[in-house]
């Protein structure tokens, strides 16, 4: 084995272990309040400040498969035997997304929702989405990049929507809840911005779109229950736009590969 190969394998091992540790830190951070008795749980913080852009409570069950996928991916690359093909460097971006996600959980529980939490979750969504976009570009020539893309895609989709929900909660906390009409206008504007963002990042990845559709479906459900038709319609249209962008992106990728 040459010194160059040895150096690459060492780098791969460091990357794999970093990815696994930070993936595991996410669920651990989410339970800090329950384990230590300090702070306020994320769910309670959200209930106090959430608005129409926040999905119905049952929607947050998605965190279980998101955490499991992250940890399973980290374990897989940590346990894989040495290979000629190096690990995609996009795994560093995934690790950054995991660390920001864990940091957001700690911030939300111990200090509350605010502009700092918006900045942290935006950083997490941005790094996860960037990892997805880069991994999708490399996936035509690298099966490992395809695995990376599929592992990070649902987290990227969910975090993107969560950024806009967190922004809404922060606005409620800083400026107070607006009147119903102003709240509706603001919610529709946030959902439009979220739709444009996810349509750009989808890249034809069905797992990304599935997470987005789950989140927007939760928004629809909440607003149907609360009889906020305009917001429910905006969320439904956003879901349809994300699905259309995925279909279009998939066809474009197929034509490029042909």
N, C-alpha and C positions, 0 to 999 in steps of 0.2 A: 504494500500500500504506500503510495507516495505521500509526502508531507502535505500536499495540497488536498488530497482525498481525506487524510486524517483531520485536517483543519475543518473541512466541510462537514464531516461526520460529527465533530465536536460542536460545531455551530448548530447542526440539526438537533443534537441532543439537548442543547441549551434552549433552543426554540421550543421543542416539544415539551420539556418540563415546565418552562415558563407558561406555556399555553394551558397545560393541565392544572397548574397551581392557581392561575388567575380564573380559569373556568370554574374551579371548585370554590373560589372565594365569593362568587356571586350568590349562591344560595346561602352560604354562611353569613354574609353581610345582611341578607334580607331578614334574618332572624335575630339580629343583635338585641332588639328591644325585648323579645320574648326570653332570650337567654340571660340577659343581664338586668332586666328591669329598668333600664335607662331609656329615656326618650319616649317617643310616641310611635306606634306602628304606622307603616306606610298606609294601610287601609284607613285608619282613623284620620290621618292627615288629609287623605284624598277626600273622604266624606265631607269634611268641613269646608273644603275650598273648591271641590270639583264643580264643573258646569256641564252643559250639553255635549261638549266634545269628548268628555270622559265616558268610556263605554260602561254598560251595565256591569254590576259587580261580578257576576259569574264569568264574565269574559276573561278576568284575570287568572283563571285557571290555566291559561296558556303558559304561565311562567314555569309550570312543572315540565312540560316537554321542551321548553327552551333551555332550561337548566340541564336537563338530562342530555340533550343533544350536544350542548357545549362540553360537558364533562366527558361524554362518550367519544367525541372527536379528539379531545385532548389525550384521553387514555389510549386511543387507537394509534395516534402518531407517536406517543411516548413508548409504546410497547412494540412498535413495528421493528423488524430486523433492519440492519443497515442495508441501504439500497443505493444503486448507482444514481437514481433520480433524486435530486435534493428536494427537501420540503419547500413548498412555495413560500416566498418571503412574505406573502400576504398574511401568513399566520402571525406575524408580528403585529399587524394591524388588528387582527382578531383579538390578540392578547391585550392590546390597548383598549379595545372596545369593552372587554371583560373587566378590566381594571376600572374604567370610568363607570361602568354599570354598578360595580360593587361600591364605588365611591358615592354614587348617587343614592344608593340605599342607605348608606351611613349618614349622608347629609340630610336626607329626608326624615329619617328617624330621630336623629340627635339634634338637628338644628331647624328642621322644617323646610317647607317648600318656599322657594324664593328665586331671585335671579341667579344666585349661585347654583341652585339645583337645575335651573334651565340651562345654564352654561355647561354643566357636567353632562346632562343627558344629551345635549346637542353634540358634544364631543364624542360621546359613545355612539350615537346614531351615525355621525359623520364617518368615524373610523370603521364601523361595521359596514356601512354602505360602500365606502371606498374599497374595503377588502372584497366585497361582493363583486363590484364592477371590475376590479383588476383580475380577480380569480376567473370571472366569466370570460374575459379576454384571453386568458392563458389556457382555458379548459380545452380548446380544440386540439392542443398539442400536449396536454398534460392531464392524465387521469387524476392525479393527486390534486390538481387545481380544481377539477370538477367536484371532488370530495369537499374541498375547502369551501367552494361556493355554496354547496348545498348545506353545509354545516352552519354557515354564518347568515344565510339568506333569511330564515324566519326571524332571527334576532334583529337583523337590520330593519326588516319591515315593521316589526312591532315597536322598536325604539323610535323609528321615524314618526309614527303616529303618537307615541307617548310624549315626544317633544312638544307637539302642539297642545296636547292635553295639559302638560305641565305648564306651558305658557299661559293657558287659560286660567289654571288654578292660581298661578302667581299674580296675574292681573286682578283676580278676585281678592287675593290677600292684600295686595298693595292699595288698590283703588276702591275696594268694596264691590259687591255684586251690582251690576247695572240693572236698569229696568228691563222688563221682558223684551220689549222691542229692540233695544240696543244690544241686549244679550244675544238675540237671534241673529242680528246683523253680524256681530263679532264672531259668533260660532260658525256661520256660513262662510265668512271670510277665512277663518282658520282652516276649515275643511277644504276650501278651494286651494289654499296654499299647500295643505297636506297632499291633496290629489295630484297637484302638479309635481310635487317632490317625488312621490312614490312612482308616478308614471315615468319619470326620468330615470329612476334607479332600478326599476323592475328588471330590465335586461332580459325579459323572457323567462325568468326563473319562477317556476310555479310555487315553490316553497315560500319565496318572498311574498308573492301575491296571496297565498293562502293565509299567511299571518296578517297581512293588511286587510283582507276580506273578513277575517275573524274579528279584528278590531273594529272595523267600520260597521260590521253587522251588529256588534255590541252597542255602537253609537245609535244605530237605527232602532234597536230594541229599547234602549233607554228613552229615546225621544218619542217613540210611539206610546210608551207607557205614560210619559209626561205630557202627551198631546202637543208636542212641538213639531208640527208637520214640516215646516220649512227646513229645520235642521235634519230631520229624518230623511227627507228627500235629498238634501245635499249629500248626506253620508251615503245613501243608496247610489246616487249618481257617481260619487267618488269610487265606490266599489266597482261599478260597471266600467269606469274609465281605467282603473287598475287592471281589470281582467282584459280589457281591449288592448292595453299597452303590452301586456304579457303575451297575448296571442300574436300581436304584430312583431314584438321583439323576437319571439320564437321562430316565426317564419323568416325574418330577416337573417337570423343566425343560421337557419337551415340553408338559405340561398347562398350565404357566404361560404359555408362549408362544402357546398356542392361543387 
